[in-house]
Amino acid sequence: MTQAAREGQTFEGRATLVRYANLVKLPHTLFALPFALVGVVLASYVKDVTPTMILWVAVAFTSARFAAMAFNRIVDRRLDALNPRTARREIPAGTIGVREAGIAVVVASAIFVVAARQLNPLCLALAPLALAWVLGYSYTKRFTRWAHLVLGLGLGIAPVGGYLAVTGAWSDPWWMLPVLAAAVMMWVAGFDVLYALQDVAFDRQTGLHSIPAAVGEARALTVARFLHAGTVIALGAVGAAVGAGWVYWVGVAVVAVLLLYEHSLVRADDLSRLDAAFFTMNGIISIAFFGFVLVERLVQ
């Protein structure tokens, strides 16, 4: 029998750190951590940012993401074992046990709560809600095709958390943070729809829900394009809310161009460049946008 191929964005090796990094696909931290830092930069217009704040934001984001991903692997372990694409993941492959993964989830969740406490009372109060959302996502594909949006909002919490970590208070205007969260939610949901294209047959066979499984590959690509168009519009609205300068608007334009290029890499009948579209382009998008937002702040 041919051995299942190793998933992308994972590392070779059996060392403990490698196994746990692969369990949660650590390189995917590049997707949303820069957006958490975008929230920090936007908050710096309201209140001074300290290195300690940045450290605890990074710890909070990384630990919450670790808990969410490890919990997802536990919940999906039987499905992962059935899917040739995911059969080599750590739990179905037996390199990490369910008990070990469960302990990791508890430890990471505790670290997240500690980090939230170190930031301010508002972050601590919201920490259980954030954890409930990112952990609860793991069940949504069993009953709704819109699980992509639930995942997206889980990462959309990141820039809101980054902002609240600095200010300890909601934004003015009030709608800026919800729109910023929506921008990230639509961005993540859009590329998650692209990612789900490779599992259409498996999802239909096992009764799992996704937009590609529900409407087909071609229509799913259209949905992803609309979501990413919404991302660009929402980022523009955030810029208007904060009175952003030209550097920010160049950043929004760059995001739009990169998203267009990302979609040029994927066709309904050709997923050969999906890995580049999913990981490479989205990593570039998040880092590039953060870079423009940071430069905008530094030049003001």
N, C-alpha and C positions, 0 to 999 in steps of 0.2 A: 504494500500500500504506500502511495506517495505521501510524504510528510507534508502537513499544511505549511504554507509559507509564513514566515515571521511577518507580523504587522509592521507597517511603516511607523516611523518615529519611536522605535524601540531599539534597545541596545543588546548586543550579544553578550553573553556571560551569565554566570550563575551566582555571582556574589550577592550578598544580601541587599546592598544598596542598589544594585542593578535590577534585581527582581522587584523591589518596591518602586523604583523609578518607572519600570515598565508597567507595573500594576496600574499606576495612575497616569501613564503616558506623560511624564514630567515635561517633555518639550512643549506640550500644548499650553503650558503656563504662559508662553509667549503670546497667546491669543488675547488674553484679558488682563494680565497684570499691567501692561502699559495703559489700558483704559482706566484701571483703578488709579494709576498715577495721574491720568488726565484729571480725574476728580480732585486729586490733591493740588494740582497746579491751579485749577479754577478756584479752589478754596483759598489759595494764597492771596487772591485779590481782596479777600475779606479779613483774613487773619494770618499772621506770620506762621510759617511752617518750620518745624525743627527737624533735625536728623532723626531724633527719637520717634517722632510721629511717622516719618517715612518708613523706618524700620518696623514699627508695629503694624502699619498698613500692609507691608509686604508679608509679614508673618501671618496676619489675619487672612489675607487672600490665599496664600499658599496652603495654609492648614485647612481652610474651608474647602478649597478645591480638592485637596488630598482626601479629605473625609468623604466628599461627594463622589469622587471617582472610585474609591475603594468600596464604598457602599454599593455603587452601581454594579461593580464586578461581583459582589456577593449575591445581589438580587438576581443578576442575569447569568449566573454561573452555568445553569443547565442549558439555557439557550445558547450561550457561548460555546458550549461543548458540541452542540449540534451543527453550528455554522462553521463551514470549512475556513472562512476568513478569520474567525476568532478562536478556533479550537486550541491554538497554542498560547492563549492568554494564561496567566499564571495559575489561577484557581482551577480551571478545567484540566490544565496540564499537570497539576499536582505539585508545582514548585512553591506555591504558597497555599496554606490551608485556610479554610473558612474561619477557623478560630483566630489564626494569626491576622487575617485581614480584618476581622471584627475588632480585635484589640487595636489595630492601627486606626480604625475609624473612631473609636472612643478616644484614643490619645490625641488624634488630630483635632477632633471636636473640642476637647478640653483646652488645647492650645489656642484654638480660635476664640473661645470664650475668655481666656486669660488675656489675649491680645486686645479684644474688645474692651475689657475692663481697664487695661492700661491706657486706652485712648480717651474715653470719656463716658459719662453715665448713659448718654443717648445710645452710643454704640453698644454698650452692654445690654441695654433694654431691648434693642432690636436684634441682638445676636441669636436668640432662640428662633425668631421668625425666619431669619436668613438661613439658619441650619435646616429648619423644617422644610423650607422651599427646595434647597439644593439636594437634600436627601430624598424628598418626596418625588422628585423628578423621575427617579429610577422606575417607578411603577406606571408612569403615564402612557408609555408606548403600548401598554396592554389594553387601553380603552379609548385612546383618542389619537387621531392623526395629527393633532396640533401639539404633540409633545415637543416638537422643534421650538415652539414659542416658549414653552415652559423652561426648556434648557436655556434658551436665549435670555429670558428674564433672570434666571439664576446667575448668569454672568453679567447681566445688566445691573445687578445689585452692586457690582464691584466699583464703578465710578461714583455711585451714590455713597457707598461706604467710605470711599477715599475722601469725598467732600465732607461728609459728616465727621470723619475722624479728626479733621482739622478744625472745623467751625463749631462742632457740637450743636448745630442748629440748622434748620431747613433753609433752603435757598430763597433769595429774593431776586427776581420774581419766583413765586412758589412753583411754577410749572417748569422751571429750567431743569431740575433734577429728574422729574418723571420723563421729560423729553430726552434727556441724556441717556436714561435707562432704556427708553424705547429704541434709541439709535443702536445701542449695543445689542438689545434683544433682537431686532430685525437683522442686524449683521450676522449674529451667531445663528439665528434660525435659518437664514438664507444659506449659509455654508453648510449647516447641518442637513438641509434638504439635499444639497449636492452630495454630501457624504452618504446619505441614505440611498442614493441611486444604485449603489453596488449591492444592496441587500433586498431589492424588490421581490425577487422570486422567493427568497427565504422568508421574508416578512409575510407574504401572502400564504405560504405553505403552513406557517406556524401560527397564523392568526394575529400577528403583531400589526400595529398601526403606524403608518407614516404617510406623508403626503405623496411620495412617489408610488407607494403601494396602492394608494387610494385612487389616484388620478392618472397614473402612468408617467413615464420618464419625461416625455415632451412637455406636458402640462406642468409637471413639477419644476422643470427648468424655468418656465414662465413665472411660477409663484416665487421662486428664488430671486428672479430679476426684479419683481415688484418689491420684495422685501428689501433688497439692497438699494433700490431707488429710494425707498422710505428711509433707509439709513442716512443717505446723503441729505435728504430734506431735513431730517431731524437734527443732524449735526449743524446744518445751516441755521435752524431755529435756535439752537444752543448759542451759536455765535452771535445772533441778534440779541439774545437775552443778556449776554455779558458784555455787549458792546465791543466785540472782538475787532482787532485790526487786520491789516491785509495779510499778515503771515498766517493767521488762522484760516482765512478764506482760501489761501493757496493750499493749505493742508486739506481742506474739504475737497477742493478740486482734484488734488492728488489721490485722495481716497476714491473719488468717483472714477478716475481713469484706471486705477488699479483694480477696482471691482469690474469694470468693463473688460479688462484684460483677463481677469479670473474667469469670467463667464465665456470668454472666447476659447478657453482651454477645454471646456467640457461640452460634449454633445450627447444627445440621447442615445446615439448608436456608437459612441466612442468615449470610453471612460479611461483610456490609457494614460491621460495626463491629470487624472483626478487628484492624485497625491500632491502634485505641484499646485493645483488650484486650491486644495483644501488646506495644506499645511504651509507651504512656502509663501503663497500669496497672502494668506491671512496673517501670518506672522509679520510680513513686510508691512501690511496695511496698519496693524495696530502700533507697531514701533514707529512707523513714519508719521502717523497722526500725532502720537504723543510727542515726537520730536518737534513738529510744527507748533503745537500748543506750548511746549516749553520755551522754544525760541521766541514766540510771541510774548511770553511773560518776561523773558530776560531783556528784550529790547525796549520794553515799556518803562 
